[in-house]
């Protein structure tokens, strides 16, 4: 018999046995909410690994990969200043929230959807200290947006991952230095 899990912006139905597990996790997470989200994600992954162990079944391997993926996403979300809401971006750029969301929809800004809040989160690193979008970002996003396989996380990974082809540097570092030619070449290679 399904029960209801309250969610901001809506309700999600779960079977009662799954709801009980969610309730237990929710209680535990609230108890330790003073921890950084990335730390909590890493600790959940460790607990999962200790519990499931070195299971060989396909399901166990997929479950462990999923947990590792959640931890990796959390690290990307917290990297280089974390993230901000569409309201924060609107204040920063001195435009309306609607204009921010239109830029996102047009692929001129980068954000991921925060599932539990049903809202977009924008990496802070795409803005400079003067309240502007980093010069050249839109051009690089235009290239990355042509690869339909790349979701927001794939694009974020492109900017934040050190690349041997860039001498161990990150594309974000080149963007901040205004090395747009190298950025364009790296984006084209990544989106192939």
C-alpha positions in Angstrom: 0.0 0.0 0.0 1.7 3.3 -1.1 2.2 6.1 1.4 3.0 9.7 0.6 6.4 11.2 0.8 6.1 15.0 1.2 8.2 17.0 -1.3 8.5 20.7 -1.8 6.3 21.4 -4.8 4.5 18.0 -4.8 4.1 14.6 -3.4 5.7 11.3 -4.4 4.1 7.9 -3.6 6.2 5.1 -2.3 5.4 1.6 -1.1 5.2 1.5 2.7 8.3 -0.6 3.0 10.3 2.0 0.9 8.7 4.9 2.8 10.0 3.3 6.1 13.6 3.3 4.7 13.3 6.9 3.5 12.0 7.9 7.0 14.9 6.2 8.7 17.4 7.9 6.4 15.7 11.3 6.8 15.9 11.0 10.6 19.6 10.1 10.4 20.4 12.9 7.9 18.6 15.5 10.0 20.5 14.3 13.1 23.8 15.1 11.3 22.7 18.1 9.2 25.6 20.1 10.6 27.9 18.1 8.3 28.6 19.5 4.8 26.4 17.8 2.1 29.5 16.4 0.4 30.7 14.9 3.6 27.3 13.3 4.2 27.2 11.9 0.7 30.7 10.4 1.1 29.7 8.9 4.5 26.5 7.4 3.1 28.7 5.9 0.3 31.1 4.4 2.9 28.2 3.0 4.9 26.7 1.5 1.8 30.0 0.0 0.8 30.5 -1.5 4.3 27.0 -2.9 4.2 26.9 -4.3 0.7 30.6 -5.1 0.7 32.2 -6.5 -2.4 29.0 -8.0 -3.7 29.4 -9.5 -7.2 25.8 -9.3 -8.4 25.1 -6.9 -11.2 22.5 -5.1 -9.0 25.0 -4.6 -6.2 27.6 -3.3 -8.6 25.1 -0.8 -10.1 24.0 0.3 -6.6 27.6 1.0 -5.6 28.2 2.9 -8.9 25.1 4.9 -8.2 26.3 5.9 -4.7 29.7 6.8 -6.1 28.0 9.0 -8.7 26.0 10.8 -6.1 29.2 11.6 -4.2 30.9 12.8 -7.4 28.0 15.1 -8.2 28.0 16.5 -4.7 31.8 17.3 -5.1 31.1 19.0 -8.4 28.2 21.0 -6.9 30.5 22.2 -4.1 33.6 22.9 -6.2 34.9 26.5 -6.7 32.4 28.3 -4.5 29.4 26.0 -4.6 26.2 27.1 -6.3 23.5 29.7 -6.1 19.8 29.9 -6.8 18.2 31.7 -9.8 17.2 34.5 -7.4 20.9 34.9 -6.4 21.9 35.0 -10.1 19.2 37.5 -10.9 20.6 39.8 -8.2 24.2 39.2 -9.2 23.5 40.0 -12.9 21.0 42.7 -12.1 18.3 41.1 -14.3 15.0 39.4 -13.5 14.7 35.8 -12.5 12.7 35.2 -15.7 15.6 36.6 -17.7 18.0 34.2 -15.9 15.8 31.2 -16.6 15.5 32.3 -20.3 19.3 32.4 -20.5 19.5 29.0 -19.0 16.9 27.6 -21.4 18.8 29.1 -24.3 22.0 27.4 -23.1 23.8 30.7 -22.2 24.2 29.8 -18.5 24.9 26.5 -16.9 22.8 24.9 -14.1 21.6 21.6 -12.9 18.1 20.8 -11.5 18.0 20.2 -7.8 15.5 17.4 -7.6 14.3 17.8 -4.1 13.7 21.6 -4.5 12.6 21.5 -8.1 14.8 24.4 -8.8 17.9 25.3 -10.9 21.3 25.6 -9.1 24.0 27.6 -10.9 27.7 27.0 -10.3 29.2 30.2 -8.8 32.4 29.7 -10.8 30.7 30.8 -14.1 30.5 34.4 -12.7 33.4 36.8 -12.1 34.0 39.0 -9.1 32.3 41.9 -10.7 28.9 40.3 -11.2 29.3 39.2 -14.9 29.2 35.9 -16.7 32.8 34.8 -17.4 33.9 36.1 -20.7 33.8 33.3 -23.3 31.5 31.0 -21.3 28.6 31.4 -23.7 30.7 30.4 -26.7 32.1 27.3 -24.9 28.5 26.3 -23.8 27.4 26.7 -27.4 29.9 24.1 -28.5 29.1 21.7 -25.6 25.3 22.1 -26.1 25.6 20.6 -29.6 26.5 17.2 -28.0 23.1 15.9 -26.9 24.8 13.2 -24.8 26.1 15.9 -22.4 23.8 16.7 -19.5 24.5 19.6 -17.1 26.8 17.3 -15.0 28.9 16.4 -18.1 29.3 20.0 -18.9 30.3 20.9 -15.3 32.8 18.1 -15.3 34.3 19.4 -18.5 35.1 22.8 -16.8 36.3 21.3 -13.5 38.4 18.3 -14.6 42.1 18.6 -15.0 43.1 17.6 -18.5 46.5 16.2 -19.6 46.0 17.9 -23.0 45.9 21.2 -21.1 49.1 20.5 -19.1 47.1 19.2 -16.2 45.0 22.3 -16.0 41.2 22.7 -15.9 39.3 24.4 -18.8 37.9 26.7 -16.1 41.4 28.0 -15.4 41.9 28.8 -19.1 38.6 30.5 -19.3 39.4 32.7 -16.3 42.7 33.6 -18.0 40.9 34.5 -21.2 42.6 31.8 -23.2 39.5 31.3 -25.4 41.3 29.7 -28.4 42.5 26.8 -26.2 39.1 26.6 -24.5 37.3 26.3 -27.9 39.7 23.5 -29.0 39.2 21.7 -25.7 35.4 22.0 -25.9 35.3 20.8 -29.4 37.4 17.7 -28.5 35.2 17.0 -25.5 32.0 17.3 -27.4 33.1 14.9 -30.2 
